[in-house]
Amino acid sequence: MKVAVIGAGWAGAAAAYYLNLHHHNVTVYEAARMPGGRARRVESTPFGYPTDNGQHILLGAYRETLTLMLDLGINLDEAFHRIDLCITSANREYHLQAWPLPAPLHLAGGLVGCRGFGINDRYRLIKLTQQLSRKKWQVEKTRLF
């Protein structure tokens, strides 16, 4: 069967890939010069290295995106530029950054060095993390399959 896919963003590229796996004759049509849609790579950035613009768009489909990347043979450790937690408000009044220490000291260091948070705010953050810890709350581990 001949199939036309309109757009070479992540959704269109994934659709073309899986249709091809099922032996369909796929043609992809893309209006932009580069595939990737709103999540395409931006070569010149203030950070000094190429940046994938739009990873926030992919977060809703994170597991599926990782699975697709692995299916395509992409090395995730090489593909992603991972950095430690760092949150800064737009006006730079508030800043919280994890320190390069083993957990949970990385967050404790961040609380000591944060900017814009009063002592009561820091105390509340500590209490919140203690409550979550007592309830054995954990971030769900990403399962790819």
Secondary structure, DSSP 8 states (H G I E B T S, - for coil): -EEEEE--BHHHHHHHHHHHHTT-EEEEE-SSSSSBGGG-EESS-TTSS-EETTHHHHGGGHHHHHHHHHHTT--HHHH------EEE-TTSS-EEE--SSSTTHHHHHHHHH-BS--HHHHHHHHHHHHHHHHTT---------
